[in-house]
Amino acid sequence: MQDIARSLNVSKSLVSFVINGHGDDKGIKAETQKRVLDKARELNYKPNHIARGLRLGKSNTIGLIVADISNKFYAKIARRVEEVASANGYNVIFCSSDEDPEKEIKLIDMLRDRQVDGLLISTTQKESSFFTSLKKEQFPFVLFDRQFPRLKTNYVGVNNQEATREVVSRMIRHGYENIGLLKITPSHLSSVREREAGYREAIKAQGLMFRSELVKEIGFDNIKHDTANALESWLKSDIHLDAIFSINNNISVACIEYLKSQNLRIPEDISLVSFDDIDLFRLIDPAISALAQPVEDIGERAVKILLSQIEKSEESIVQEVLRVKLITRDSCFRDGNKIDVNDSIEKQLSVHI
């Protein structure tokens, strides 16, 4: 800006007003503004947003941290976050933690060094202490998809436990008794714990005995291999598995692939229901029954809550639990009858603390 000012024989403050869009407010002639902007283009002027953020205390940039940005669930959330942020004059920096707690903290530190105004995080932390510190600092952040139940902080997600309990209960009422549960690591994640708790509650409520051998843990970084091993162990046992409930769309895809490789038919040999719905599930034959999360709504609500916090228009803590919808397709039925449900299982809650 100093070079522009010197070459045009005007003040640096005048150049600053024009470049930052305040020329009209300051009564600067249109001709002068044009000269400044032309010279800026000629000199290939690029604003230093970090320096500007330090000066103004605001960068109009937010950070988004998820486990894996290539996962369809997170990719759709990221896209909606970007749309809403852009409409409100904010840019977004996307990061993947790879379910590594240490990497997540490094990413948060990096983003804060880059002067982001706030963070959206699907956390992989086991303990809430790091976010307790962020909260004490009054640094704006919103957790989504995963939370710490005892930490009162902004959060957007779904009622995993109730949805899982309801759909597994309905599977049992339709004749399925040996329902395998495939869960993802890390097992301490709130979404994983809640979905497993819903499965256990359904088993108990329907008068069946919980069997630990029907629960298998799948490694986040080895989904295809671990899923194949889990299914192989079930099929070689005397369990007589008749259905699978998968708590993750990537695990569900691995299930489909393995069963197909073994010439096992869905649902004639084994039925399948997935938590999370993706486009593939409605396009393949048979189409896969799934619990569909309101993915775009999660992204939109999370970023709007964060922006309100940044702009100080929302002082209270907001926690929102959105509806999950059971989409019944051909992968889960007995005697030709699908699970006769296609409705919203959960109530939406919006809590201001």
N, C-alpha and C positions, 0 to 999 in steps of 0.2 A: 504493500500500500504506500510505503514511503517512496518507492521508485516511481509509482504512478503519479503521486502528488508532485514530486520534483519535476517530472517530465512535462506536466501540465501547468506547473506554477500555481498549484492550489494547495490547500491545507490537507494534511493527512486525515483529519477528522471529517472533512468533506468527502474524501474518497471512501472512508469507512461508512458514512451514512448512505452513500449511493450503493455501494456493493452489498450492504445489508438490507437494502430495500426501503430505507427511510428518507430517500431524497425528497419525495413530495411532502412528507411530514415536516421536513426542515426548510421547505420553501426554496429548494435548489432548482434552478431553471432546467427545463427538459433538455435544452441544448448542452448544458454543462454535464448533466447526467449521461447523455449519450457519449460525450467525449471521454468520460471516465470509463464507461463500460467498454467502449471501443479499444481504449488503451489497455484495459485489463485483458481483453482477448488477445490483443497484439503481443503482450508480454507473457501470455499463457499463465495468467494469474490463477492459482488454486488456493482457496481458503484453507487454512490450517484449523480443522475442526477441533482438534485436541486443545490447541492454544486458545481458540475461541471459547471452548467449554470451560477452560480454567479461568478465563477472564470473566465470563458471564455466569459461571456456576451451573451451566446447563449445556448439554451437548445435543439434545434431541435425538439421542440414540439409546436403545435398550438392548439387553442381551437375552438370548433364549438358549437354555441348556437342556438338552434331552439325552436319553441314553443312546439313541441311534437315529440320526436324522434320516437315514434311508428306510427306516420302518414306515410303512404306509400310514400307521396311526399318527406318528409324530410328524411325518411330512405334511399331512393334511392340516394338522394343528399349526405348523409353522407357516404354511401358506396363508391361513386365515389371519394369524398374528401379523404377518407382513402387510396384508391388505388393510387391516384396521389401523395399524401403526402409521402406515404411509398416508392414509386419509387424514390422520391427525398431525401430520408433519414430523413423524419420527422414522428413523432408520432402525434396522434390526441386524444384529450380529448373531449368527447361528453357530452353535457348538454342540459336539457330541461327547458325552462323558465316558461312553463304553462301559457303563455300570462300574466305573472305578471311582471310589470315594475320593482318593487323593487327587486324581485328575480333575474331578469336579471342582474341588477347592482351588486348584491351580487356575482353572478356567475362570472361576469367579474373581480371583485376584487379578488375572489378566484383564478381564472386562472392566473391573473397577479402575485399574491403571489407565485404561483407555477412556475414562470419564463417562461411562454409561450412566444414564439417569436412574436406571432401575433394572431389575432382573425378573425373568420368568423361568422357573426351574421345575423340572420333573426330577426330583432329587434321588440319588442313590445312597445317601448317607444313612447309617444305621442309627446314629444318635442325633438329637436336635440341637446340640450345644452350639454348633457353628451358626445356625440360623437364630438362635437366641441372642448371640453376639451381634448379628446383623440387625436384629430388631432393636436392641439397645442403642445401636448407633443411629437408629431411625433411617436406615438405608432402605429405600423402597424395593420390595420384592413380593412376588406372588408364587406360591407353590401350586402346581396343578398335577392331576393324575395320581400323585402320591403325597402323603402328608404325615405329620407327626400328631396323632390324636390329642396329646397333652399340651401341644404348643398352640397357643391362640394366635394364629397368623392368617393372612389372606390365603384362600385356597379355593380351587375350582376342581371338581371331579364328579364321579358318579358313586352311587351306593352299591359297591361291588358285592358286599356280603348278601344283601337282600336279594339282588338279582340272581346270584348264583344259587342261593337257597331255593328260590322259586322255580327256576328252570330245572334243577336237578330233582326237586320234589315231583314235578310234573312228569319227568322222565320215568321216575320210579312208579308213579301211579299208572303209567302206560305200559308197565310190565318189565321194565329194565331193572335188574337186581344187581348185576355185577358191572358197575360203572367205574371205569378207571379215570383217575384225575391226573392230568399232566400239568405240572406247575413249573414256572421259570425261576431261575436264580437272578439276583440274590433273594433268598427266602425271607429276609427281614423286611422287604418292601411292603408298605401298607396295602397296596393293591393285591399283592400275592397273598398276604396273610388273610385279608378280608375274603377273598374268593375261596381260599381253602376252608375258612371258617364257615362260609355259606354251604359248601359241599358237605362238611361234617354235620351241620345242623339239619340238612335235608335228610341225610342218612338216618339220623336219630329220630327225626320227626315222623318218618315213614315206617318206623319200626324195624329197620335193618341194623345189623351190627357193623360198626366201623371196622374196616380191615386195612391195616397200614400197607399191606402188599399191593393194594389198589391205588396207592399214591406214589407217583414217580416224579423226581426232580430233574429238570432239564437245564443244562448249563447255557447261560446266555451266549457264550462264545462258541458253543458246539451243538447247536440245536438239532441239525440233521442227524448227526451221529448218535447223540443221546436219545433222541426220539426213537430211532430205529432199534437201539438196544432195549429201551423200555418196552416197546411193542413186542419185540422178539421174546423177551423174558415172560411177558404175559401169555403169549401164544403157546409157549412151550410148557407152561405150567398147567395145573388142573383147575385154574380159576374160572374158565369158561366165560371169558370177557364178552359182554354183549353190547357195550357202549363205551364211548370215550367222551369226557368233558375236558376240553383244552382251554386253558386260561389265557392263551396268547395266539394271535393270528399266525405268527411264524411257526409255532409248534403245530398248529392245525394243518398248515401247508405241508410240513414234514410228515405228518400222519398220513395225509392223502397220498403222498409220494411213496411212502413205505408200503402201505396197504396195497397200492396198485402193483408194486414190484413183486408182491407175494400172491398176486392174483386173488386178493380178498376183495369182496364187493361191499360197497357202502350203499345202503344200510343192511343188505341181506345178511352179510356175515357179521359186520360190526357197524353200529350207528355212531354218528359223530355230531357233536355240538361245539361250537367255538365261542369263546368270549372274544369279542371284536369281530366286526364284519368288514370284509374288503370286497372289491369288485369281482375278484376271481371267484368268490363263493357263489355268486348268482349266475356265473357264466359257464361253470363246468357242469358235467353230468356224472353223478347227481349233484344238484345244487346243495350247498351246505347251510344247515340251520345255524344261526348265530345270534348272539346278543350284540346289538349294534349300539355303540356309544355315540352321543351327539358330538362328534369330533369337532366340527366347525364351531359349534356353540361353546365348547370348552375353550378353544383358542380365542374366540371373540370376547367372552366374558373375562377371561384371565387378563388379556391385554387392556381391556377397558378399566378393570379394577386397578391395574398397575398405573395407567395414565392418570386416573383420578387421584391416586396416592401421590404421584409425582407433582401434579398440579395443585395438590393440597385441597382438592375439592371433596375428598373423601377421607375423613379422619378416623372413622370407626373401622374395625376389622370386618371383612366380608368373607363369609364362607358359603359357597354354593354347591349343592349336590344336585346334579341334573338327571333327567330320566334316561333309562336304558330301555331299548325296544327289542323284544324277541321276534326275530324274523324266522318264521317256520318255512323250511324248504324240504327237500326230499331225503336228506341225510339222516333223519331221525324219525322213524315211524315203525310200528309193529302191526302186522296183519293188514298192511295197506293203508293204515290210518296215521296221518301226520299228527304230531302234537297240535291240538286244535286251539292254538293261541297265536295271535299276531297283534299284540298290544303293548302298551307301556307298562312295565312291571313296577316302576318306582315313582314315587312322588318327588317333585322338585322342592328343594328347600333352599331358602336364602336367609342367611342369618347374619345380622349386624351385631357385633359384640362391642 
